[in-house]
């Protein structure tokens, strides 16, 4: 240490304009510096015992080899808006193209207001106008959605946790029992007052007639079961998350910024040995020393010399899924699945109802 420099605990108390600073304040500062020193030391301590590395190598190829081994039987996929952008659905936060940057026409007090429950109850029209543009049935699942379905077909999918409300996982054929729609879904709707349930088809019919869906029993608003700001996440999210992540052999995270909690905190729910693969346009969810200071854990480590389980593939989610399928020898199978299922969807949308029998 340079001459004259002091360790954090040696910082002297100084006088302020009003006199001596309260000793309790200095004690808190000292404690803060000491904790930060311990936290950052632990992050970089070469002598710290490291959990077992399950990947044959810490790389994209290593993840593929691990999936192909008999060690990987329960894969959990966490997905966000990035897996649906190729379908034409905007994500929320991308500058210029994101949903929040393109809501000026709805004359909102702020972009998030369109998904705030209190604002919705006072003025539901902006939400239903937007819902008409984004309603399920207008879009086809992407290669990423079908990759999740392929994992299910291979018997490897433990669960798919999604932030998305577009139901494209369901359209791709992912079984309902394999899904946790953490932020809700358009799949069902309920009256905000008496809780009477309404089908997706009933609500869609009202919305596409430019009508505000109202309960047939009490005349209150009927809202799709998507989670608005001010509402709790679905019970299913809390009922399954702990057991699911405890038994997870591989966590695949796709198309999310990992900025929205509690969804983002799921990455820390797996065991310390469980490999984690991020397929995304940019890195996210990395270890933050200041969060370590606050007692948080579970952040990802892609680049340090001690990285042993976290791998990042940067690019569009569809390309990443195809690249992984290629390494696994599944690429042709995935491409065929996409082609066949898209053909079915196109056939269903072009065939007149009376001709479908």
MARDO-803268 format. One line per 8 residues: number of its first residue (from 0); for each residue x, y, z of C-alpha. Coordinates in steps of 0.05 Angstrom, whole numbers. Layout:
N
NUM	X:Y:Z ~ ...;
//
This chain:
357
0	0:0:0 ~ 28:69:-18 ~ 57:112:38 ~ 6:155:71 ~ -54:115:46 ~ -102:84:96 ~ -145:22:99 ~ -219:37:100;
8	-223:24:175 ~ -169:77:186 ~ -207:134:153 ~ -206:190:205 ~ -267:227:229 ~ -268:299:204 ~ -306:360:226 ~ -364:389:187;
16	-388:461:185 ~ -435:444:243 ~ -380:409:284 ~ -360:336:290 ~ -398:285:248 ~ -440:238:290 ~ -400:177:308 ~ -457:131:287;
24	-451:157:216 ~ -377:141:214 ~ -389:72:243 ~ -439:58:188 ~ -390:82:135 ~ -334:40:165 ~ -379:-21:167 ~ -399:-8:94;
32	-327:-4:70 ~ -309:-67:109 ~ -367:-106:80 ~ -351:-82:10 ~ -279:-103:19 ~ -301:-172:43 ~ -351:-179:-14 ~ -303:-161:-69;
40	-248:-202:-38 ~ -293:-263:-38 ~ -309:-253:-111 ~ -235:-252:-130 ~ -207:-300:-79 ~ -168:-353:-116 ~ -169:-398:-55 ~ -245:-401:-52;
48	-270:-471:-63 ~ -304:-477:-131 ~ -365:-521:-144 ~ -358:-581:-190 ~ -356:-565:-264 ~ -406:-608:-301 ~ -393:-581:-371 ~ -338:-619:-409;
56	-315:-549:-429 ~ -343:-480:-413 ~ -366:-464:-483 ~ -426:-468:-529 ~ -399:-534:-555 ~ -391:-558:-484 ~ -464:-543:-469 ~ -485:-584:-530;
64	-442:-642:-507 ~ -472:-638:-438 ~ -543:-639:-466 ~ -525:-701:-507 ~ -498:-736:-445 ~ -538:-776:-395 ~ -525:-723:-342 ~ -575:-674:-371;
72	-647:-697:-364 ~ -684:-636:-336 ~ -677:-571:-376 ~ -712:-507:-356 ~ -720:-452:-407 ~ -730:-379:-385 ~ -753:-334:-441 ~ -771:-262:-454;
80	-795:-217:-510 ~ -732:-230:-551 ~ -758:-299:-573 ~ -820:-267:-603 ~ -791:-207:-640 ~ -779:-250:-702 ~ -854:-263:-703 ~ -865:-188:-710;
88	-883:-174:-637 ~ -843:-115:-609 ~ -804:-123:-545 ~ -813:-71:-490 ~ -747:-35:-483 ~ -709:-33:-549 ~ -696:40:-566 ~ -738:62:-625;
96	-773:-4:-639 ~ -793:-24:-568 ~ -865:-22:-546 ~ -852:31:-494 ~ -823:78:-546 ~ -884:72:-591 ~ -943:86:-545 ~ -947:161:-554;
104	-1011:153:-595 ~ -1048:127:-534 ~ -1039:193:-496 ~ -1013:159:-433 ~ -985:194:-371 ~ -926:146:-379 ~ -914:85:-423 ~ -923:36:-366;
112	-992:63:-350 ~ -1023:20:-405 ~ -1006:-40:-361 ~ -1024:-9:-293 ~ -1086:-39:-262 ~ -1112:26:-232 ~ -1104:64:-297 ~ -1137:6:-334;
120	-1198:8:-289 ~ -1206:83:-302 ~ -1190:82:-376 ~ -1188:12:-408 ~ -1192:35:-480 ~ -1116:44:-492 ~ -1102:-27:-469 ~ -1156:-58:-512;
128	-1133:-17:-573 ~ -1062:-44:-562 ~ -1089:-114:-549 ~ -1122:-114:-617 ~ -1054:-103:-649 ~ -1018:-155:-608 ~ -1073:-207:-599 ~ -1054:-280:-604;
136	-1073:-309:-672 ~ -1040:-254:-711 ~ -971:-283:-705 ~ -935:-349:-716 ~ -886:-380:-666 ~ -813:-371:-680 ~ -757:-422:-686 ~ -742:-408:-613;
144	-812:-429:-593 ~ -806:-493:-633 ~ -738:-507:-602 ~ -773:-508:-534 ~ -824:-556:-564 ~ -768:-599:-591 ~ -737:-604:-522 ~ -805:-629:-497;
152	-809:-680:-553 ~ -739:-704:-534 ~ -763:-714:-462 ~ -714:-662:-437 ~ -759:-603:-419 ~ -773:-597:-345 ~ -810:-531:-352 ~ -812:-468:-395;
160	-818:-404:-355 ~ -838:-345:-399 ~ -847:-271:-388 ~ -887:-267:-452 ~ -963:-259:-455 ~ -969:-276:-529 ~ -985:-351:-519 ~ -938:-370:-576;
168	-910:-427:-535 ~ -980:-457:-534 ~ -988:-445:-609 ~ -922:-481:-620 ~ -951:-541:-584 ~ -915:-536:-517 ~ -959:-573:-467 ~ -995:-530:-416;
176	-967:-570:-358 ~ -897:-553:-382 ~ -911:-478:-382 ~ -905:-426:-328 ~ -931:-361:-357 ~ -900:-317:-304 ~ -931:-252:-327 ~ -998:-283:-344;
184	-1030:-298:-411 ~ -1084:-280:-461 ~ -1105:-353:-458 ~ -1159:-339:-407 ~ -1195:-276:-380 ~ -1233:-258:-318 ~ -1280:-204:-294 ~ -1240:-155:-250;
192	-1298:-154:-200 ~ -1335:-220:-196 ~ -1278:-262:-226 ~ -1323:-298:-276 ~ -1280:-332:-329 ~ -1286:-318:-403 ~ -1253:-354:-461 ~ -1199:-325:-506;
200	-1246:-329:-565 ~ -1302:-290:-529 ~ -1255:-234:-510 ~ -1222:-232:-579 ~ -1290:-225:-612 ~ -1306:-165:-569 ~ -1239:-132:-580 ~ -1240:-141:-655;
208	-1309:-109:-657 ~ -1277:-50:-621 ~ -1320:-63:-560 ~ -1295:-62:-488 ~ -1307:-132:-459 ~ -1355:-128:-401 ~ -1379:-183:-355 ~ -1445:-214:-373;
216	-1461:-221:-299 ~ -1440:-155:-266 ~ -1422:-109:-325 ~ -1352:-97:-299 ~ -1290:-100:-342 ~ -1264:-167:-368 ~ -1188:-168:-370 ~ -1143:-221:-401;
224	-1104:-257:-346 ~ -1039:-219:-359 ~ -1004:-190:-298 ~ -1010:-115:-294 ~ -966:-70:-251 ~ -999:-73:-183 ~ -1021:-146:-189 ~ -990:-209:-161;
232	-957:-261:-206 ~ -996:-325:-218 ~ -997:-376:-161 ~ -968:-428:-208 ~ -903:-387:-211 ~ -893:-392:-136 ~ -919:-464:-130 ~ -869:-493:-180;
240	-807:-450:-180 ~ -770:-479:-120 ~ -778:-553:-136 ~ -767:-541:-211 ~ -702:-503:-203 ~ -676:-549:-149 ~ -681:-608:-198 ~ -656:-569:-259;
248	-597:-599:-297 ~ -589:-542:-347 ~ -619:-472:-348 ~ -627:-439:-417 ~ -643:-364:-415 ~ -666:-333:-481 ~ -688:-264:-503 ~ -693:-227:-437;
256	-657:-168:-405 ~ -665:-200:-336 ~ -685:-132:-309 ~ -755:-150:-284 ~ -762:-184:-217 ~ -780:-233:-189 ~ -772:-267:-257 ~ -699:-246:-263;
264	-682:-276:-196 ~ -698:-346:-222 ~ -628:-352:-250 ~ -602:-358:-179 ~ -651:-412:-162 ~ -612:-470:-191 ~ -557:-508:-154 ~ -486:-479:-155;
272	-464:-535:-202 ~ -521:-527:-253 ~ -496:-500:-321 ~ -531:-439:-349 ~ -534:-418:-422 ~ -554:-347:-444 ~ -577:-338:-516 ~ -587:-264:-524;
280	-567:-203:-564 ~ -527:-177:-505 ~ -499:-203:-440 ~ -542:-194:-378 ~ -551:-223:-309 ~ -477:-219:-292 ~ -449:-216:-222 ~ -453:-146:-193;
288	-405:-134:-135 ~ -452:-83:-105 ~ -509:-134:-105 ~ -461:-183:-72 ~ -450:-129:-20 ~ -525:-128:-7 ~ -526:-203:3 ~ -552:-223:-66;
296	-523:-282:-104 ~ -534:-322:-166 ~ -507:-273:-218 ~ -475:-304:-279 ~ -400:-305:-294 ~ -382:-312:-367 ~ -313:-282:-372 ~ -272:-289:-308;
304	-217:-340:-300 ~ -262:-376:-251 ~ -321:-384:-298 ~ -343:-457:-294 ~ -416:-463:-314 ~ -442:-400:-349 ~ -439:-394:-425 ~ -463:-337:-469;
312	-483:-341:-543 ~ -493:-270:-571 ~ -541:-259:-628 ~ -614:-268:-647 ~ -650:-323:-608 ~ -672:-361:-670 ~ -600:-364:-696 ~ -576:-387:-628;
320	-627:-442:-625 ~ -610:-466:-695 ~ -536:-465:-678 ~ -548:-506:-615 ~ -593:-554:-653 ~ -538:-562:-706 ~ -487:-582:-653 ~ -537:-632:-626;
328	-553:-661:-694 ~ -624:-635:-690 ~ -621:-578:-740 ~ -659:-612:-796 ~ -710:-637:-747 ~ -721:-567:-720 ~ -726:-536:-789 ~ -777:-589:-810;
336	-818:-577:-747 ~ -820:-502:-761 ~ -839:-512:-834 ~ -894:-564:-821 ~ -925:-526:-763 ~ -924:-459:-800 ~ -957:-494:-859 ~ -1013:-518:-814;
344	-1024:-448:-786 ~ -1025:-418:-855 ~ -1075:-471:-878 ~ -1120:-457:-819 ~ -1120:-382:-831 ~ -1134:-387:-906 ~ -1187:-443:-905 ~ -1259:-416:-899;
352	-1293:-440:-835 ~ -1347:-478:-873 ~ -1293:-517:-911 ~ -1259:-542:-848 ~ -1314:-593:-833;
//
